[in-house]
Amino acid sequence: MSMLSRNIEAASSSAPVQRWKYDVFVSYRGEDTGKNFTDHLYSRLNSVGITTFRDKNELKRGEKISSELFQAIHGSNIFLVVFSQNYATSRWCLDELVEILKCRKQFCQLVLPIFYKVNPSDVRIQTGSFGEAFAKHQKVDINKVSSWRAALAEAGELSGWDLDATDGHEGEFIKKIVERILSELNHTHLHVTTHPVGIDTRMEYIISQLSVATHDVRAVGICGMGGIGKTTLAKAVFNHLFHSFESKSFLANVKENSKSPEKQILLQEQFLSNVLKSEVRKVGNVDRGIMVIKDRLCNTRILLVLDDVDQLDQLFAFSCHSDSVRKNCFGLGSRIIITTRHLHLLERIEVNSNYMVDELDVPNTKYKHMRNYNRTLQDKGKLRDLQKTQKLKQMVKNRYLKPFWGFGLNNITKGKQFRRR
């Protein structure tokens, strides 16, 4: 088995594609907020059509998370974790939080903390009421306590909402939360061709190359001939990582949309609008657009897909033309995916990894007859060898076969019959 095959298998086992039963899962301490804040939040979410799960059976809970709750966690798209005074006194809530963060790591779900009348630093380093709660957990297995502390530290670092940092009006506070959830859900996923065979394995391999958990700035290239499935694959990766990034943009048909400076400016403005989630002022010209991207996004963690690139200047327009420039222009943790037919372009801009696409099994794919060739194109040397072979075949055809095309098929057939006699 090749190293590539082993890597693909490893990625496949670690990041399965997920489908969501619930839009939102709410984790909360019932005795603190079950009959006030969380109840109002739950009602508001459902009233605007957001399918929300909350567990109302806290008093009947046992020592372990029930299978129903486990399935609800794994079947939820977004998590709202309501940290309140007595949250950490509940072993059930802490186990729930550990499982939620496991899902975040494995399935890239979005976790949004709500600090309800508690200081985020108390959650992060377990002081105040959270420190007092852990003093009562001394008899619990030390490994479990360590996992709880790690989960609270991780959740406390996430971007969310702090009631004490606002004017204290819960109605407005809940309104802002619901607007954010609607924004995340309405920022729709991209359509991907129905069930293309083999897409999951390829998608999971590319995700493994992106190494989303690391804090560097990485770029991955997806290369292959036209019509072979590069865009479909990029869309699938984008959808899978959708909720792992607050700021994201998929720019389709870059080649077509960069044929004039005016079109390229519009593409820059679309990128800025997508990432900043607001209308942007006219950038005026491409050079100014480059400066605006650098100034506004140098501290922003982004997910960017540049689809169908064929010229270096198209990458210049988005500050993606070299590894050092990307690191200076985008925040730590940013990920960039570039699809192109031109391997030399990816080599020149120093992407972290190249993926040569073999054909996705989609009905009506143009290059069905190239399947056996493309399965071997997993490294650059083999691609060049194939290109040289194809050129040689074309030269032979032009020199030796073309002069006989005028005879027609019947004459060639008669010639074969004559030789057999």
C-alpha positions as CSV (number, residue, x, y, z in Angstrom):
1,M,0.0,0.0,0.0
2,S,1.4,3.5,-0.9
3,M,2.0,6.2,1.6
4,L,-0.7,8.2,0.0
5,S,-3.2,5.4,0.4
6,R,-2.3,5.0,4.1
7,N,-2.7,8.8,4.6
8,I,-6.1,8.7,2.9
9,E,-7.3,5.8,5.0
10,A,-6.1,7.6,8.2
11,A,-8.0,10.8,7.2
12,S,-11.1,8.8,6.3
13,S,-11.3,7.2,9.7
14,S,-10.9,10.6,11.5
15,A,-13.3,12.9,9.8
16,P,-16.6,11.3,8.6
17,V,-19.1,13.4,6.8
18,Q,-21.9,14.5,9.1
19,R,-25.6,15.3,8.7
20,W,-27.4,17.4,11.3
21,K,-30.7,16.5,13.0
22,Y,-30.7,19.8,15.0
23,D,-29.6,23.3,14.1
24,V,-28.7,24.1,17.7
25,F,-27.9,22.2,20.9
26,V,-28.1,24.2,24.2
27,S,-26.0,23.1,27.1
28,Y,-27.0,24.7,30.4
29,R,-27.5,24.3,34.2
30,G,-31.2,23.9,34.8
31,E,-31.3,25.2,38.3
32,D,-29.6,28.5,37.2
33,T,-31.2,29.4,33.9
34,G,-33.7,26.6,33.0
35,K,-36.8,28.6,33.8
36,N,-35.6,32.1,32.8
37,F,-32.8,32.9,30.4
38,T,-32.4,29.5,28.7
39,D,-36.1,29.0,28.5
40,H,-36.5,32.4,26.8
41,L,-33.6,31.7,24.4
42,Y,-35.0,28.3,23.5
43,S,-38.5,29.8,22.7
44,R,-36.9,32.6,20.6
45,L,-34.8,30.2,18.6
46,N,-37.8,27.9,17.8
47,S,-40.0,30.9,17.0
48,V,-37.8,31.8,14.1
49,G,-37.6,28.3,12.7
50,I,-34.3,27.1,14.3
51,T,-34.6,23.5,15.3
52,T,-33.2,23.4,18.8
53,F,-32.4,20.6,21.3
54,R,-32.3,21.1,25.1
55,D,-32.5,18.4,27.7
56,K,-35.3,19.1,30.2
57,N,-34.7,15.9,32.2
58,E,-31.9,17.1,34.4
59,L,-33.4,15.9,37.6
60,K,-33.7,12.3,36.2
61,R,-30.1,12.1,35.1
62,G,-27.8,9.3,36.0
63,E,-24.1,9.1,36.2
64,K,-23.5,8.9,32.4
65,I,-24.7,10.7,29.4
66,S,-27.8,8.9,28.0
67,S,-27.7,7.5,24.5
68,E,-30.4,9.9,23.5
69,L,-28.4,12.9,24.6
70,F,-25.2,11.5,23.0
71,Q,-27.0,11.2,19.7
72,A,-28.4,14.7,20.0
73,I,-24.9,16.1,20.6
74,H,-23.5,14.3,17.6
75,G,-26.5,15.3,15.5
76,S,-26.3,19.1,16.2
77,N,-24.8,21.7,13.9
78,I,-24.2,24.5,16.4
79,F,-23.7,24.4,20.2
80,L,-24.7,27.2,22.6
81,V,-23.0,26.6,26.0
82,V,-24.6,28.7,28.8
83,F,-22.0,29.1,31.5
84,S,-23.7,30.2,34.8
85,Q,-22.8,30.3,38.5
86,N,-23.5,26.6,39.2
87,Y,-22.6,25.1,35.8
88,A,-19.4,23.4,37.0
89,T,-21.2,21.9,40.0
90,S,-22.9,19.5,37.6
91,R,-20.8,16.5,36.6
92,W,-23.4,16.0,33.9
93,C,-22.9,19.4,32.4
94,L,-19.1,19.0,32.5
95,D,-19.3,15.6,30.7
96,E,-21.6,17.2,28.2
97,L,-19.1,19.9,27.5
98,V,-16.3,17.4,27.0
99,E,-18.4,15.5,24.4
100,I,-19.3,18.8,22.7
101,L,-15.7,19.8,22.3
102,K,-14.8,16.3,21.0
103,C,-17.4,16.9,18.3
104,R,-16.0,20.3,17.5
105,K,-12.6,18.8,16.9
106,Q,-13.8,15.8,14.9
107,F,-16.7,17.2,12.9
108,C,-15.8,21.0,12.9
109,Q,-19.1,22.1,14.6
110,L,-19.4,25.6,15.8
111,V,-19.3,26.1,19.6
112,L,-20.5,29.5,21.0
113,P,-20.2,30.2,24.7
114,I,-22.6,32.4,26.6
115,F,-21.2,33.8,29.9
116,Y,-24.4,34.4,31.9
117,K,-23.5,36.5,35.0
118,V,-20.0,34.9,35.2
119,N,-16.6,36.1,34.3
120,P,-15.1,34.4,31.3
121,S,-11.8,34.2,33.2
122,D,-13.5,32.2,35.9
123,V,-14.5,29.6,33.3
124,R,-11.1,29.6,31.6
125,I,-8.9,29.2,34.8
126,Q,-11.6,27.8,37.1
127,T,-11.6,30.5,39.7
128,G,-14.6,32.1,41.6
129,S,-17.7,29.8,41.6
130,F,-16.0,27.5,39.1
131,G,-13.0,27.0,41.5
132,E,-15.4,26.4,44.4
133,A,-17.2,23.7,42.3
134,F,-13.9,21.8,41.6
135,A,-13.1,21.8,45.3
136,K,-16.2,19.6,45.7
137,H,-15.1,17.2,42.9
138,Q,-12.1,15.9,44.8
139,K,-13.4,12.3,45.0
140,V,-13.8,12.1,41.3
141,D,-11.2,10.3,39.2
142,I,-8.3,12.6,38.5
143,N,-8.3,11.9,34.8
144,K,-11.9,12.9,34.5
145,V,-11.3,16.1,36.5
146,S,-8.3,16.9,34.1
147,S,-10.6,16.5,31.1
148,W,-13.2,18.8,32.6
149,R,-10.6,21.5,33.4
150,A,-9.2,21.2,29.8
151,A,-12.7,21.5,28.3
152,L,-13.5,24.7,30.4
153,A,-10.1,26.2,29.5
154,E,-10.8,25.6,25.8
155,A,-14.4,26.8,25.9
156,G,-13.4,29.9,27.8
157,E,-11.1,31.0,25.0
158,L,-13.8,30.8,22.3
159,S,-15.5,33.9,21.0
160,G,-19.1,34.3,22.3
161,W,-21.2,36.6,24.4
162,D,-20.8,38.1,27.9
163,L,-23.9,39.4,29.5
164,D,-22.0,41.6,32.0
165,A,-20.2,43.3,29.1
166,T,-23.5,44.5,27.7
167,D,-26.2,46.8,29.3
168,G,-27.7,43.8,31.0
169,H,-31.0,43.7,29.1
170,E,-31.6,40.0,28.5
171,G,-34.1,40.7,25.7
172,E,-31.6,42.5,23.6
173,F,-28.9,40.0,24.6
174,I,-31.0,37.1,23.3
175,K,-31.8,39.0,20.1
176,K,-28.1,39.3,19.3
177,I,-27.6,35.6,19.9
178,V,-30.5,34.6,17.6
179,E,-29.3,37.0,14.9
180,R,-25.9,35.4,15.0
181,I,-27.3,31.9,14.7
182,L,-29.5,32.9,11.8
183,S,-26.5,34.5,10.1
184,E,-24.6,31.2,10.5
185,L,-27.4,29.1,9.2
186,N,-28.4,31.4,6.4
187,H,-24.8,31.7,5.2
188,T,-25.8,28.6,3.2
189,H,-23.5,25.7,2.2
190,L,-22.6,25.3,-1.4
191,H,-24.4,22.9,-3.6
192,V,-22.4,19.7,-4.4
193,T,-23.3,17.2,-7.1
194,T,-25.5,14.5,-5.6
195,H,-23.4,11.7,-4.1
196,P,-20.3,11.7,-6.4
197,V,-18.7,8.4,-5.7
198,G,-15.3,8.7,-4.0
199,I,-15.6,12.3,-2.9
200,D,-15.6,11.6,0.8
201,T,-12.2,10.0,0.8
202,R,-10.6,12.7,-1.3
203,M,-12.2,15.4,0.8
204,E,-11.0,13.9,4.1
205,Y,-7.4,13.6,2.7
206,I,-7.4,17.3,1.7
207,I,-8.7,18.3,5.2
208,S,-5.9,16.3,6.7
209,Q,-3.4,18.3,4.6
210,L,-5.0,21.6,5.7
211,S,-4.3,20.7,9.4
212,V,-7.0,23.0,10.7
213,A,-5.9,22.5,14.3
214,T,-2.5,24.1,13.8
215,H,-2.0,27.9,14.1
216,D,0.1,28.5,11.0
217,V,-1.2,29.9,7.6
218,R,-1.5,27.0,5.1
219,A,-2.4,26.8,1.4
220,V,-3.4,23.6,-0.4
221,G,-3.6,23.3,-4.2
222,I,-6.1,21.1,-6.0
223,C,-4.9,20.4,-9.6
224,G,-6.3,18.5,-12.5
225,M,-7.7,18.8,-16.0
226,G,-11.0,20.6,-16.7
227,G,-14.2,18.9,-15.9
228,I,-12.6,16.3,-13.6
229,G,-14.2,17.5,-10.3
230,K,-11.8,20.0,-8.8
231,T,-14.6,22.5,-8.0
232,T,-16.9,19.8,-6.6
233,L,-14.1,18.6,-4.3
234,A,-13.3,22.2,-3.2
235,K,-17.0,22.8,-2.4
236,A,-17.2,19.6,-0.3
237,V,-14.1,20.7,1.7
238,F,-15.5,24.2,2.2
239,N,-18.9,22.9,3.4
240,H,-17.2,20.5,5.8
241,L,-15.0,23.3,7.4
242,F,-17.8,25.9,7.2
243,H,-18.5,26.2,10.9
244,S,-14.8,26.0,11.9
245,F,-14.2,29.6,10.5
246,E,-16.1,32.7,11.4
247,S,-14.7,34.4,8.3
248,K,-14.9,32.5,5.0
249,S,-15.3,33.1,1.3
250,F,-15.7,30.9,-1.8
251,L,-14.7,32.7,-5.0
252,A,-15.9,30.7,-8.0
253,N,-14.7,31.0,-11.6
254,V,-11.8,33.3,-10.8
255,K,-10.4,33.0,-14.3
256,E,-13.7,34.2,-15.9
257,N,-14.3,36.9,-13.2
258,S,-10.8,38.4,-13.6
259,K,-10.7,39.1,-17.3
260,S,-10.7,42.9,-16.7
261,P,-9.5,45.1,-13.8
262,E,-13.1,46.1,-13.2
263,K,-14.2,42.5,-12.7
264,Q,-11.2,41.8,-10.5
265,I,-12.1,44.7,-8.3
266,L,-15.6,43.3,-7.9
267,L,-14.1,40.0,-6.9
268,Q,-11.9,41.7,-4.2
269,E,-15.0,43.5,-2.9
270,Q,-17.0,40.3,-2.8
271,F,-14.1,38.6,-0.8
272,L,-14.0,41.5,1.7
273,S,-17.8,41.5,2.1
274,N,-18.0,37.8,2.7
275,V,-15.2,37.8,5.2
276,L,-16.2,40.9,7.1
277,K,-19.9,40.1,6.9
278,S,-20.7,43.7,5.9
279,E,-20.9,46.0,2.9
280,V,-17.5,47.4,2.0
281,R,-16.7,50.7,0.4
282,K,-15.5,50.7,-3.2
283,V,-11.8,49.8,-3.3
284,G,-11.2,51.9,-6.5
285,N,-8.5,49.8,-8.1
286,V,-6.8,46.4,-7.7
287,D,-3.7,47.7,-6.0
288,R,-5.8,49.5,-3.4
289,G,-7.8,46.4,-3.0
290,I,-4.7,44.5,-2.1
291,M,-3.8,47.0,0.6
292,V,-7.3,46.9,2.0
293,I,-7.2,43.1,2.2
294,K,-3.8,43.3,4.1
295,D,-4.9,46.0,6.5
296,R,-8.3,44.6,7.3
297,L,-7.5,40.8,7.4
298,C,-4.0,40.6,8.9
299,N,-5.4,39.5,12.2
300,T,-8.4,37.6,10.9
301,R,-8.5,33.8,10.7
302,I,-10.1,33.0,7.3
303,L,-11.1,30.2,5.0
304,L,-10.7,31.2,1.4
305,V,-11.3,29.1,-1.8
306,L,-10.0,30.5,-5.1
307,D,-11.6,28.4,-7.7
308,D,-10.2,28.0,-11.3
309,V,-7.1,30.2,-11.2
310,D,-5.0,30.3,-14.3
311,Q,-2.8,33.4,-13.9
312,L,-0.4,34.6,-11.2
313,D,-1.9,38.1,-11.1
314,Q,-5.2,36.6,-9.9
315,L,-3.4,35.4,-6.8
316,F,-1.6,38.7,-6.4
317,A,-5.1,40.4,-6.2
318,F,-5.8,38.4,-3.0
319,S,-2.3,38.4,-1.5
320,C,-2.0,34.6,-2.1
321,H,1.0,34.6,-4.5
322,S,3.7,33.4,-2.0
323,D,4.0,31.7,1.4
324,S,5.6,34.8,3.1
325,V,2.9,37.2,1.8
326,R,0.1,34.9,2.9
327,K,1.5,34.8,6.4
328,N,1.8,38.6,6.6
329,C,-1.7,39.3,5.2
330,F,-3.9,36.8,7.0
331,G,-4.4,35.8,10.6
332,L,-2.9,32.7,12.2
333,G,-4.9,29.6,11.5
334,S,-6.0,30.8,8.1
335,R,-6.5,28.2,5.3
336,I,-6.5,28.8,1.6
337,I,-7.6,26.3,-1.1
338,I,-6.7,27.0,-4.8
339,T,-8.1,25.0,-7.7
340,T,-6.3,25.1,-11.0
341,R,-5.3,23.2,-14.2
342,H,-1.7,24.4,-13.9
343,L,0.6,22.6,-11.6
344,H,3.5,25.0,-12.3
345,L,1.3,27.8,-10.8
346,L,1.0,25.9,-7.5
347,E,4.7,25.2,-7.4
348,R,5.6,28.8,-8.0
349,I,3.4,30.2,-5.1
350,E,4.8,27.6,-2.6
351,V,1.6,25.9,-1.5
352,N,2.0,23.6,1.5
353,S,0.5,20.6,-0.4
354,N,-0.7,19.7,-3.9
355,Y,-3.5,17.2,-4.5
356,M,-3.8,15.8,-8.0
357,V,-7.4,14.9,-8.7
358,D,-8.4,11.7,-10.2
359,E,-11.9,11.6,-11.7
360,L,-14.9,11.7,-9.4
361,D,-17.5,9.2,-10.5
362,V,-20.2,11.7,-11.5
363,P,-22.7,11.1,-14.3
364,N,-21.8,12.9,-17.6
365,T,-18.2,13.6,-16.5
366,K,-16.4,14.6,-19.7
367,Y,-13.2,12.6,-19.1
368,K,-14.6,9.1,-18.2
369,H,-12.1,7.5,-20.6
370,M,-9.1,8.9,-18.7
371,R,-10.0,7.2,-15.4
372,N,-7.2,4.6,-15.5
373,Y,-4.6,7.2,-16.3
374,N,-5.7,9.7,-13.6
375,R,-5.6,7.1,-10.8
376,T,-1.8,7.1,-11.2
377,L,-1.3,10.8,-11.1
378,Q,-0.6,11.3,-7.5
379,D,2.8,13.0,-7.8
380,K,4.3,15.7,-10.1
381,G,6.8,13.4,-11.9
382,K,4.1,11.1,-13.2
383,L,2.0,14.0,-14.4
384,R,4.9,15.3,-16.4
385,D,5.7,11.9,-17.8
386,L,2.1,11.5,-19.0
387,Q,2.1,15.0,-20.6
388,K,5.3,14.1,-22.5
389,T,3.8,10.8,-23.6
390,Q,0.7,12.5,-24.9
391,K,2.7,15.0,-26.9
392,L,4.8,12.2,-28.4
393,K,1.6,10.3,-29.4
394,Q,0.3,13.4,-31.0
395,M,3.5,14.0,-33.0
396,V,3.4,10.3,-34.3
397,K,-0.3,10.7,-35.2
398,N,0.4,13.9,-37.1
399,R,3.4,12.6,-39.0
400,Y,2.5,9.1,-39.9
401,L,-1.3,8.7,-39.7
402,K,-2.7,12.0,-40.8
403,P,-1.6,11.6,-44.5
404,F,-3.9,8.5,-44.7
405,W,-7.0,10.0,-43.2
406,G,-8.3,10.9,-46.7
407,F,-8.6,7.2,-47.7
408,G,-11.5,6.6,-45.3
409,L,-12.3,3.7,-43.1
410,N,-13.4,1.4,-45.9
411,N,-10.0,1.7,-47.7
412,I,-8.1,1.0,-44.5
413,T,-10.3,-2.1,-43.9
414,K,-9.7,-3.4,-47.4
415,G,-6.0,-3.0,-46.9
416,K,-6.1,-5.1,-43.8
417,Q,-8.1,-7.8,-45.6
418,F,-5.6,-7.7,-48.5
419,R,-2.6,-8.3,-46.1
420,R,-4.4,-11.3,-44.6
421,R,-4.6,-13.0,-48.0
